[in-house]
Structures are given as structure tokens and as C-alpha cells.
């Protein structure tokens, strides 16, 4: 989905509202992906390189620290759990294995 912003005249603005440091609304393109609910705003002076750089920045969770991984408890796989598989590496569990 592609959206283009419209101009707002300065006379219509509330005088108490703070001015923002943005580019001219005529030079802004908004791309919305309805599947991932992601949005990309392309400023007027933006190039393809800056668009790709912005899209490459993922705002996900940072990886767990080594200390937090080492603090996780170890579990021994028993006979009743041997038919499962590891959610990370997808290897089948073996009875007696410690994960």
C-alpha cells in the first residue's frame, strides 16, 4: 500500500502546537505493508540507498547475554519426553540427554 501525504497550510495549525523539524509534507512518501504491519517513511531527499539502510535496521529484541544463557536451568530428558525435538536446532531428543 502506498500513501502520499498532503500539505497543511500554516494558518490551519494550532498556535499552541510545537513546530516539528520535518521536511515539506509534499516530499514525503509512506509505504505500509499490511501483512507485517510495517511502515516506511521516505523523506523527500532520501535515496534508494538510505531506504534500504532503513529497511535493514531491525527493531527486534537484542540477543540474550552469555550470563542469562548460562543461568538457564538444565533439564534431563526422560522416557516420557523422548519423542520431542529441540525448538532451536530441530534435532530429536535422546532419552537421558541434558538440555
C-alpha positions as CSV (number, residue, x, y, z in Angstrom):
1,X,0.0,0.0,0.0
2,X,1.3,3.4,-0.9
3,X,0.3,6.7,0.7
4,X,1.3,10.2,-0.1
5,X,0.9,13.0,2.5
6,X,-0.9,16.2,1.7
7,X,0.1,19.7,2.5
8,X,-1.2,21.5,5.6
9,X,-1.2,25.3,5.5
10,X,0.3,27.0,8.4
11,X,-2.9,29.0,9.0
12,X,-4.8,25.8,10.0
13,X,-2.3,24.9,12.7
14,X,-2.9,25.4,16.4
15,X,-0.6,28.2,17.6
16,X,0.0,26.3,20.9
17,X,1.3,23.3,19.0
18,X,5.0,22.9,18.8
19,X,6.7,23.1,15.4
20,X,8.4,19.8,14.3
21,X,11.6,19.7,12.4
22,X,10.3,17.7,9.4
23,X,10.6,18.1,5.7
24,X,8.0,19.5,3.5
25,X,5.0,17.1,3.5
26,X,4.9,17.2,-0.3
27,X,8.2,15.5,-0.3
28,X,7.3,12.5,1.9
29,X,6.1,9.0,0.8
30,X,4.7,6.5,3.3
31,X,4.8,2.8,2.4
32,X,2.7,0.4,4.5
33,X,2.9,-3.4,4.4
34,X,-0.4,-4.7,5.6
35,X,0.9,-8.2,6.2
36,X,3.7,-7.3,8.6
37,X,2.1,-4.1,9.7
38,X,5.4,-2.4,8.9
39,X,5.7,1.2,7.7
40,X,8.5,3.0,5.9
41,X,8.5,6.8,5.6
42,X,10.6,8.1,2.8
43,X,11.7,11.8,3.1
44,X,12.0,13.9,0.0
45,X,15.8,13.9,-0.1
46,X,16.0,10.2,0.6
47,X,17.8,8.0,-1.9
48,X,17.4,4.3,-2.6
49,X,20.5,3.6,-0.5
50,X,19.0,5.3,2.6
51,X,15.7,3.5,2.1
52,X,17.5,0.1,2.0
53,X,19.6,1.1,5.0
54,X,16.4,2.0,7.0
55,X,14.7,-1.2,6.0
56,X,17.7,-3.2,7.1
57,X,17.5,-1.8,10.7
58,X,15.6,-4.4,12.6
59,X,14.0,-3.3,15.8
60,X,13.8,-6.7,17.4
61,X,15.0,-7.9,20.7
62,X,18.8,-8.0,21.2
63,X,20.3,-11.4,21.7
64,X,20.5,-12.8,25.2
65,X,23.6,-12.2,27.2
66,X,26.0,-15.1,27.9
67,X,25.3,-14.8,31.6
68,X,21.5,-15.1,31.1
69,X,22.0,-18.2,28.9
70,X,24.3,-19.8,31.5
71,X,21.7,-19.0,34.2
72,X,19.1,-21.1,32.4
73,X,18.4,-24.5,34.2
74,X,19.4,-27.8,32.6
75,X,16.8,-30.5,32.2
76,X,17.4,-34.2,31.7
77,X,15.2,-35.7,29.0
78,X,13.2,-38.7,30.4
79,X,11.4,-41.6,28.7
80,X,8.2,-39.6,28.6
81,X,9.7,-36.7,26.7
82,X,12.0,-38.6,24.2
83,X,9.6,-38.1,21.3
84,X,10.2,-34.4,21.2
85,X,12.7,-32.3,19.3
86,X,14.8,-29.2,20.1
87,X,12.9,-26.0,19.2
88,X,16.2,-24.3,18.2
89,X,18.2,-26.9,16.2
90,X,15.2,-29.3,15.5
91,X,17.3,-32.4,16.5
92,X,15.4,-35.2,18.1
93,X,15.9,-35.6,21.8
94,X,17.5,-38.7,23.2
95,X,16.5,-40.2,26.5
96,X,18.9,-39.2,29.2
97,X,20.3,-36.2,27.3
98,X,20.7,-33.0,29.3
99,X,19.5,-29.9,27.6
